[in-house]
Amino acid sequence: MMGEVKAGSRLVRTRLSLMMFAFYFSVGAWVVTLSTFLMSAPIHGGLYFTTIELGWVYSASAIGGILAPLSVGLLTDRLFRAERVLGVVNLASAVLLFAAGFICDTAQPRMAAAYREAASKQFVDGRPALEQLARHDDPNDPTDAAFRERVRAALDPVSDDPGVRRVAADAFWPLFGVMLGYCVCMQLSLTLTTVIGLRNVVDPAHDFSRVRLFGTVGWMASAFAIEAVFRPATTDVLYVAAAGALFLGLFSFTLPATRPLGAGRSAFEAFGLPALSLFKDRSFVVFVFIAFIATAMNQFYVVYAHRYLKDQGIPAPALVMTIAQLVEVGCMFALPYLRPKDWMKSLMLFGLAGYTLRCVVLSIGWVPAVIALGVPMHGWGFTFFFLVASTYLDREAPPHLRGSAQGIITFISGGIGVLAGNTFSAIVVDRYRQGTMIDWNQVWLVPLFVCCGMMFVFILLFKPPPKAHP
């Protein structure tokens, strides 16, 4: 009998692990590389969005992060089984991602035509600049490099051509609307996978991390699939993501039954509003502020890292970015041995220091250091700040408010923080963008200065509680 229980437990963990793998595979397929496609010039197959337009597309995720926590408790704690809600929202996600790909595929030829028409008015040495791109293509010849710079400078004004901007705007609004609907579903799925995982493992403290680990594996697998089989900076990423969401939508109906548990709770409690009392504590306010800033500054990397690595001449940038996930996995394994309950503030400070060091390395732009140190710090920072933060919430919040406290952090960092970060990073990148060229050194200095100030505030004002609530 005991062997049957253990076998059943392993089977449940396997199904939950596959759920995590599929969800993060679908999200990872588009998040990393879609920005490069939307920003690229039409001659490279892109839609030539402005950084502001790109920022709003990615901010759809933040708006979803604001709306989803307000409804997930009502849906899964009071009305429906969580696995059925997960299935429905992922089937909807598949439809919306496919629609997003169709919108982009329809707009790209129109954008290419508008771009070529506008570019035909730009000349270099008496000939159309666009025709000169194939000339002088020796990267080691300084004469060729100088000529290519002249061609690039001649084509830069094309980005502001009214016809080009009109086509981009025509594509942006329907794409933003579709992505907004998708991101509400995606944020619901993010919470639901956690709820289903925690409720269906035997020992959540011991087993859930093993289940969640397969989400990171799924994210890495999507990067390998995009680079090896598909075209990274194209609409392929949206269709691959749609396929992943479709699989998860169908598979969700085979997951263990996760019934509502909050039938006796008031709507006030279902929305987690009692947890607002935690804001009476100064350290909790400081933590929420730091989480907000860290998330906002992290959007510089989340949205623009793929384009940055590509501009640095690094091959297969999506694969290079999986180094961060490998480091994240290693840090997850090491974390229990570092005694996060005893060294909470120090480990969280290590995470913030990792985010700061990442900005230092990326602003310098030395490729070996970017690959060996800059990219890995993304996984390091996430593990040591945001995962250790769960230990902090376990101490700060009474047992009946821990879930609601997590909802507050999701709302502020995953919602408002991402929205503010996308908007702010778009303004900064636009400030240092000229046509298709971006001065990345100046861009990364901005989050570097903010991260330095963030660390100073954390060291000075944050004081974790001495022990957990019973």
N, C-alpha and C positions, 0 to 999 in steps of 0.2 A: 504493500500500500504506500509506504514511504517513497519507494522508487517511482511509483506512478505519479505521486504529487510532485516530485522533483522533475520528472520528465514533462509533466504538464506545465510547470513553472518555466522550464527552458523553452518550451514551445511558445508560451505567451511572450517571453522576452524576445524570441526570434521574430515574432510577428510585429511586436512593437519596434524592434530595431529596423525592420524593413520599412515600417511607417516613417520613422525618422529619416532613413536613407532617402526614400522617395520624396519627402517634402523638401529637404535641403538640396537634393539634386535639382529639383524643379526651380527653386529660387536661385541657386547658384548659377544655373545655366544662363540667366539673363542679367543678373545684377552686375556682374563683373565687367562684361564687354559691351552691353547695350549703349553705354555712354559714348564709347569710341565710334560706334556706328552712327549715332545721332549727330555727333559733332563733325564727322569727316566731311570733306568736300565731295560734291557729287561725282567728280572724276575718279574718286576712290570708292564710290558706291554708297556714300553717306547721304544724310538729309540736311546737313549744314545748319543744324539748329544753333541758335545763340546759347551762351552759357545760362542765361536766364530761363530760356525755354527748357533746356536740359535739366536745370535745377528744379523746375516745377514738375517735370515728369518723375524725377526721383522723389520729390516731396509728396507724391501721391502715396508712397509708403508711409510717410509720417502722418498724413491725414488719416490713413487707415489705422495707424497706431493710436490715434486719438479716438476714433469712432468705435473700433472693435472692443476695447475693454468695457465700454459702456453697455454693450449688448451681450457679450459672451456669458456673463454671469446669469443674466436673465434666461438665455437660451438653454444653457447646459445645467444650471443649478435648479431651475424651476419648471422647464417645459419639455425638453427633448433629451434623448440619449446622445452623449457627446460624439460617439463614433458615427452616428447618422448625420449629425450636423457637419462633421468633418467631411463625410462623403459628398454631401450636397454642395458645400462651398468649394470643394476641389473640382467637382464637375463644372461648376460655374467658372472657376478659375481657368480651366482648360479652354472653355468657349471664349472667354475674354482675351486670353493670351493669343489664341488663334486669330481673333479679330484684330488685335494690335499688330500682328505680323502682316495681315492683309492690308491694313491701313498704310503701313510703311512701304510695302511692295507696290501699292497703287501710286503712292506719292513720289517714289524715287525716280521713275522715268520723267515725270513732270518737272521735278527739281533739276535733273540733269539737263533737260532742254532749256530751262530758264537760266541755268548757270552758263551754259555754252553761249546762249544769246548775249548775256551780259559780258562774258569774257571776250567775245569777239570784238568789243569796242576798246580793248586794252592792247597796246602794241609795245614791242621791244625791238629796237633796231629796224623799225619800219615794217615788221611782220607781226601778225597776231600772236599775243603772248602764249595762248593756249597751244599753238602749233610748235612753240619753241621748247616745250617740256621734254621732248625726246632728244634734243640736242645737248651736247656737252654733258654727258651723263657719267663721266669718270669721277668717282667720289674722291680720288686721291690727287686730282689735278686742281690746284687752287684757282686757275682760270675758269674751269668749269664751275667750281663752287661759287665764284663771284657772279658768274652769269646766271646760275640757278637762283641766286639771291635776288638778282634784278627781275627775273621772271616772277618770283614769288611776290616781290613788292608790287609789281604791276597788277597781279591778280588779287591782292588783298582787298582793294575797294569793291570787288565783285560781291563780297559778303554783305555789303550794305545796299546792293542794288534793289530797288523797290519790287521788281518782278521776282527776284530770288526770295526776298523776305515774305512776299505775299504767298508764294507756294509753301514756304516753311510754316507760316501761320495757318494755312489751310490744313496742313497735316498735323500741326501741334494740337489744336483744340479737340478733334475727335480722338487722337491718341491719348491725350491727357485724361479725357473722360473715361475711356476704356480702362486705362491703367489705374485710375482712381477706384473704379469698381473692383478691379482685380485685387488691388492692394488691401481693400477692406476684407476681401475673402482671405487673402494671404495672411493678414495679421490675425484674423480669427483662427486660421489653421495653426499659426505659430503657438497661440495659447492652447488650442485644443489638443495638439500633440503632447504638450506638457501635461495637461490635465489627464489625458488618457494614459500616458506613461506612468505618472505618479500613482494613479488609482489602481493600476492592474499589475504592479510588481509586488512581490512578497515583502521585500525590505526596501522601501524607497531610498533611504539614506545610502544603502549599499548598491542596489541594483540599477537605480535610475541613471547614474552617470555612465554605466556601461551601455545602456540603451541609447542615451543621448549622443554617445561617442559616434554612433553610426550616422548621425546627422552630419558631423564633420567629414566623415568618409564620403558621404553622398555629395557634399559640396565639392570635394576634391575630385570625385569621379566625374562630375559634370564638366569641370575644367579640362580634364584629360579627354573627354568625349568631344568637347567643342573644338579643341586644338587638333586632335588626331583625325576626326571623322568629318566635322562640319567646318563652316567658315566663321571665324570668331566675330568679326566686325560686320555682320550682316543680320538679316531677319531670321537666319537659321536659329539663333539663340532663343527667339520667342517661340518658334515651333517646337524646339526640343523641350523648353519649359512647359509648353502646353501638353506634350506627350507625357511628361512626368506627372503633371497635375491630373491628367486623365487616369493614369495608372493608380495614383493614390486615391482618387475619387471612387474608383471601383473597388479597390482593395479595402477601403475603410469599412465597407459594409461586412467584412469578414472579421473585423477586430472584436475583442471582447466587449460584451455589453457594459456600457458605462452610464448608469442611470442617474437621473437628477437626485441630488442629495439635499437640496435647500428648500424643500417645499414649505418648511415651517418658518423660513426667514422672511422678513419684511423686504419690500423693494429697496428701502433705505440701506439695509444690510447687504442685499444682493449686489448693489452697485459699489459696495466697499466704502461707503462714506464715513463710517465710524473711524476708519484709519486716519482721517484728517487730524485727529487728536494728537498724532505723533509729531505734528509740526510745532508743538509746544516745546520740544527738545531742540536745543541749539545745534547739537551735533547732527541730528537728523536733517535739519534745514541745510547745514553745510554739506552733508553728503548728497542731498538732492541737487543742490546747486552744482557741485563738482561733477555729478553724473550727467547733468544737463550740459555743462561745458565740454566734458570729455566726449560725449556723444556728438555734439555739434562739430567739434574739431576733427572727430573721426571721419566725418563725411567728406573732408578733403581727400582722404585716402579711398574711401568706399566708392566715390563717384569718379574720381579722376586718376586713380593709380594705374589702371590699365592703359589709359592714354599717355600718362607720364612715362611708363616703362617702354611703351612703343616709341615715343619721341626720343628716348635715350638710346634707341637702337638695340634694345634687348629682345632677342628672338623668343617667340612663344610666350608672351607676357602672362597669359592666363595660367600657364603651367608654372611659371616662376612664382606667381602669387600664391600657389598652393603650399609654398614653403611656410607661409604663415599658419596654415592649417596643420601642417606637420608639427610645427613648434607648439601650437595650441594643444595638440594631442599629447605631446611629451609633457607639457606643463600640467595638463589634467592628471596624468599619471603621478607626477611628482608632488602635486599639491597636498594630498593627505599627509605626506611625510614631512611637510614643512610646518605642520601644526598651525593652520590658519586661525584657530580659536585663540591661540596664545600670541601670535605675531600678526594679528589682523591689520593694524595700521601700517606696519612695516611692509607687508606684502602688497597692500593696496597702493602704497607709495611706490613700490617697485613697478607696479602696473602703470601708474601715471608717468614714472620716469621712462618706461619703455615707449610710451606714446611721444614723449618729448624727444627722446633720442632718435626715434624714427623721423621726426621733422628735421632734426639736425642733419642726418645722413642724406635725406632726400633733397634738402636745400643745397648741399654740397654737390650732389649729383655724380660722384665717382662710382661708376657702375659696379665694380667688385664689392664696394661697401654697401651699395644699395641692395644687392642680392644677398650678401652674407649677413647684413645687420639691419638694414632699413625695413625690408619686407618681413623678416622674422619678428620684429618688434610689434607687428600688428597682432599676431597670435599671443605673444607674451603679455601685451597690455590688456587684451581682453580677458585672459585667464586671471591675471593677478589683481586686476581691479574689479571687473564686473562679476566674476565667479566668486571671489572672496567676499564681495558685497552681500552675497546670499547668507554668509555666516554673520555678517553685521546685522542684517535684517532679522535673523534668528534671535539675536540678543536684544535688539532694540524693541521689537514688537512683541506684545503678548501673543500666546498661541492662537487666539481667536481672531487676531488682526494680521497675521503673517501673510496670508494670501492677499488680503486687501492692500497691505503695504507694498507687496510686489506689483500689484496693479497700479499703484501710484507711480512707482519707478518706471514701469512700462509706459504709462501715459506721459510722464514728463520727459524721460530720456528717449524712449523709442518713438514717441509721438512728437511733442513740441521740440525736443532737442534735435531730432533729425530734420524737422521742418526748418528750424532756425539755421542749422548747419548747412543744409542744401542751399538756402537763400544766401547766406553769408559767403559760402565758398564760391557760389556762382558770381557774386559781385566781385570778389577778389580775383578770380580767374579772368573774368571779363576785363578787369582793370589792366591786366598784364597780357592780354591776348590781342594779337594783331593779325587779322585774317586767320590763317591756319597755324600760326606760330604763337607759342606761349612761353613767357619767361618764367620757367618753373622755379628758378632760384628765388625770385622775389615772391612767388606764390607761397612757397613752403615756409618762408620767414614769418608770415602772418600767424599761422597756427603755432609756430614755434614760440613766439612771444606770448601768445595766449596760454599755452601749456605751461610755460615757466611761471606765469602768474598764478595759474591754477594749482601748481604744486606748492607754491608759497602759502596760499590760503589754506590748503589742506593740512600742511605741516603745522600751521599756526593755530587753526581753529577747530580741527576735527579731533574729537576724543571719544573713542568707542566705549560702550558700557563695560563694566568689569566682568560681568558674567551673564549668561543667558537666563531668560525667564524659565521657570520650572514648567 
